[in-house]
């Protein structure tokens, strides 16, 4: 039942029925509707700002999962890069040092900058920075893996050739010297036997009776076997490969010829005193990449550590050379 409202009329001093005009009713309705609309808009604004819709919640959950997966992927890529750096360090500092191979520069391992154009295109896409960073890391790791694979193939070849290289490097004494009593003069400045002045002696002198066999100290090919015009007399030069050469001077007679292949321990000739010499001996030199080096460090195949120490002391004594 509709309520009837009354009001007290002070002019007539009576209670009269309250009659609301249509215009007022319409204004009230419009005011209510406006207030409701404003309130709804404010509520929706707050809701959209601070509250997620079910779809937004699902999308946000997916984004959070993707971030977690990306962080895990980034961490894994970091671990792979660390592992790759360790492999590269061993490759350059250990394997390649052992086999005397040049290290691979890091610029070659990381690859050429030709992929920059692809990365710029990726940056223009949504979340481009993340995609580009990931692509850059993957491209670098991919190139490092390819270079490392090629390096290991090369090292395998070096390993196959290592036995040949070890057989070629001079590693024994050129004459039989079990008692270590045949070294007459070492490498370095010595008194010249003829001019009696200090002169650089570029090898070791092994005294021995004339006719004592002289042996090849490593595998190789005879590069020269002739009578020298600079004081070596009858001498033989062997090219061992890998940058190594050896020279044997003052032979009474040579057994090998130029171009002949020899093995370590083969007889090259016999001790004599030809050329600039004051007595029967074998003048022995070792050259590495064209530079004459001290041969005493190349006797590791037939000497114990104690014998090597003794020979080192004998070779370093400042005695007079034989040539």
CORZILIN-V863635 format. One record per backbone hydrogen bond with DSSP energy under -0.5 kcal/mol. NH is the residue of the N-H (numbers start at 1). CO is the residue of the C=O. If there is no record, write none. Layout:
# CORZILIN-V863635
nh=(NH/NH)
co=(CO/CO)
This chain:
# CORZILIN-V863635
nh=(5/7/9/9/10/13/14/16/16/18/19/20/25/26/27/28/29/30/31/32/33/34/35/36/37/38/39/40/41/42/43/44/45/46/47/48/49/50/51/57/58/59/60/61/62/63/64/65/66/67/68/69/70/71/72/73/74/75/76/77/78/79/80/81/82/83/84/85/86/87/88/89/90/91/92/93/94/95/96/98/99/100/101/105/108/109/110/111/115/116/117/119/120/121/122/123/124/124/125/128/131/132/133/134/135/136/137/138/139/140/141/142/143/144/145/146/147/148/149/150/151/152/153/154/155/156/157/158/159/160/161/162/162/163/165/166/167/168/169/171/180/184/184/185/186/188/190/191/192/196/199/201/202/204/205/206/206/207/207/208/211/212/214/215/216/219/220/221/222/223/223/224/226/228/228/234/235/235/236/237/238/239/240/240/241/244/245/246/247/248/249/250/251/252/253/255/256/259/260/262/265/266/268/269/270/271/272/272/274/276/277/278/281/282/283/283/284/284/285/286/287/288/289/289/291/293/295/297/298/299/301/302/302/308/309/310/311/312/313/314/315/316/317/317/319/321)
co=(3/16/7/14/8/9/9/7/14/5/17/18/21/22/23/24/25/26/27/28/29/30/31/32/33/34/35/36/37/38/39/40/41/42/43/44/45/46/47/53/54/55/56/57/58/59/60/61/62/63/64/65/66/67/68/69/70/71/72/73/74/75/76/77/78/79/80/81/82/83/84/85/86/87/88/89/90/90/91/94/95/97/96/103/105/105/106/107/112/113/114/115/116/117/118/119/120/121/122/125/127/128/129/130/131/132/133/134/135/136/137/138/139/140/141/142/143/144/145/146/147/148/149/150/151/152/153/154/155/156/157/158/159/159/161/162/163/164/165/217/177/182/205/205/317/201/199/319/197/192/190/188/200/284/185/204/282/182/205/280/271/209/269/174/266/167/262/239/260/221/237/237/235/226/233/251/226/233/248/224/246/221/238/244/244/241/287/238/285/236/283/232/234/270/270/268/268/222/257/220/216/263/214/214/253/212/250/281/250/231/275/322/272/206/249/281/204/282/247/293/245/291/243/287/288/286/293/294/295/296/171/171/299/304/305/306/307/308/309/310/311/312/313/314/317/191)
